Amino acid sequence: MEKRVLYGLVVMLMYLVGSSVGQGEVKLMSEEAKREQSLTETILPQVYAIRSSNCGDPCDVVDDQLTLLAQTYSDKLQFYKGDITTDPSLRDILRITSVPTVIEFKDGLTESRRYQNLSDWSNIYDLVRNDLLGSAPPPSGSALPLSGSASTSVSTSASTSASPSPSQVGQ
């Protein structure tokens, strides 16, 4: 049963991967075939950022941080984003309970970490970079984001307990 659910998740994620965009960009998850291809053919870790159009500042911060990560580490990581307002199926497919949510896939198929309900999203750049790349220094000449200290809600399993936040899904 778990394998069927995982396969279904993989197929749905592949549906969400966006059309062709330049290197160093965060891709919009939109087409099933491209999402499937990205998950099965990639050897790079992937980062998915899920937001809502009414999320506000936290989602904007995540977008900015992941765009900078994509520009800095486009040769080491792939980035995708989705909006549960325009694609409500993401809510069920990825078990989204609050936005923003950032999900990491190290091998393209298995969720390795999920970030949600962070008190300060400005350090998501460092969290993702350290988790997926370890202590790999940024390429020379790349701009680094300013990051503050924050307490985080991080999960290494597919499910997390979500505490209420202003950006709860369904509001």
Buried (B, 14 or more C-beta within 10 A) or exposed (E): EEEEEBEEBBBBBBBBBBEEEEEBBBBBBBBBEBBBEBBEEBEBBBBBBBBBEEBBEBBEBBBBBBBBBBBBBBEBBBBBBBBBBEBBEBBEBBBBBBBBBBBBBBEBBEBBBBBBBBEBBBBBBBBBBEBBBEEEEBEEEEEEBEBEEBEBBBBEEBEBEBEEBEBBBEE
